[in-house]
Amino acid sequence: MRPLHPLAAFSFAACLLAGLGLGGLLLAVDGSPRPNPLLFVAPALVGAILGSLLASSLKVVAQWERMVVLRLGRFQRIGEPGLRFIVPVLDSAIFVEMRVQTVDIARQQAITQDNVPVVVDGVIFFRVDNAENAALRVESYRTAISRLAQATLRDVIGRLSLDELLSHQERLEHEIEHAVEAASAAWGLHVEAIKLEEIDVPEDLKKMMSRQASSEREKRATIIKADGDRQAATALAEAAATMSASPGAMQLRVLQTLDGLGPSASNTVVFALPLEVLEAFKAVGAKATTKA
């Protein structure tokens, strides 16, 4: 029930006070020792009736709403924002909200294409484009669009697998939005957006998905490590080939290693033979192998 606007209440009070004042004036003018009570009651009653009719005829339409006027049950006109008048008794007014409204989609249990039960909920953002259709073509457009979204949500989920449902949530929202928009256009409604808030799957399936994700991560880590080992082996082979082609490079590498051990006082390196003697033995061995 729409509350009485202060302007309508003021009009009623003014008419009632005018009737009471007129009644008092008639009593004062009568001057008889036993005045007739009707001289006071009748003007007050007439003032109250006129005030009620005037208050019911005054309607203030806010900027964010429209007023649908029915005369004897038939559509008459649309009342724009501002002060509007209707015919008392004959006319009735229905106020329609034109701002963007939100309706929750109750939690729905559905079965995906691969027979996995899921529980989904969401919210609808919509607004009224045609106040006449919203008031006359559907009993309660908020309830109707909520039930329509619930049925559409179950239908769309039934055509998708669980992987598609979890990985293409935005596409699912757009598909539901277009279906609800097409069906509710006749009611004068426009769907701004539909957002899914939660997609809940059974606990045992969550554990399986967690194990699967862990196995995938371990697989990727093993592949990356093996690829790194392969690249390191290739680099070491190339370095060995380069140093074997240049005898001085190996000696420089040995000296570089010794330099790295030098700063620590606890490390002591002892060479049983000089590097030149080792190189001489290697040369003799190579010659013996060549003669053989």
Stockholm file with secondary structure:
# STOCKHOLM 1.0

chainA/1-292         MRPLHPLAAFSFAACLLAGLGLGGLLLAVDGSPRPNPLLFVAPALVGAILGSLLASSLKVVAQWERMVVLRLGRFQRIGEPGLRFIVPVLDSAIFVEMRVQTVDIARQQAITQDNVPVVVDGVIFFRVDNAENAALRVESYRTAISRLAQATLRDVIGRLSLDELLSHQERLEHEIEHAVEAASAAWGLHVEAIKLEEIDVPEDLKKMMSRQASSEREKRATIIKADGDRQAATALAEAAATMSASPGAMQLRVLQTLDGLGPSASNTVVFALPLEVLEAFKAVGAKATTKA
#=GR chainA/1-292 SS CCCCCHHHHHHHHHHHHHHHHHHHHHHHHHCCSSCCTHHHHHHHHHHHHHHHHHHHHEEEECTTEEEEEEETTEEEEEECSEEEECCTTTEEEEEEECSCEEEEEEEEEEECTTSCEEEEEEEEEEEESCHHHHHHSCSCHHHHHHHHHHHHHHHHHHTSCHHHHHHCHHHHHHHHHHHHHHHHGGGTEEEEEEEEEEEECCHHHHHHHHHHHHHHHHHHHHHHHHHHHHHHHHHHHHHHHHHHHCHHHHHHHHHHHHHHHTTCTTCCCCCSSCHHHHHHHHHHHHHHHHHC
#=GC SS_cons         CCCCCHHHHHHHHHHHHHHHHHHHHHHHHHCCSSCCTHHHHHHHHHHHHHHHHHHHHEEEECTTEEEEEEETTEEEEEECSEEEECCTTTEEEEEEECSCEEEEEEEEEEECTTSCEEEEEEEEEEEESCHHHHHHSCSCHHHHHHHHHHHHHHHHHHTSCHHHHHHCHHHHHHHHHHHHHHHHGGGTEEEEEEEEEEEECCHHHHHHHHHHHHHHHHHHHHHHHHHHHHHHHHHHHHHHHHHHHCHHHHHHHHHHHHHHHTTCTTCCCCCSSCHHHHHHHHHHHHHHHHHC
//
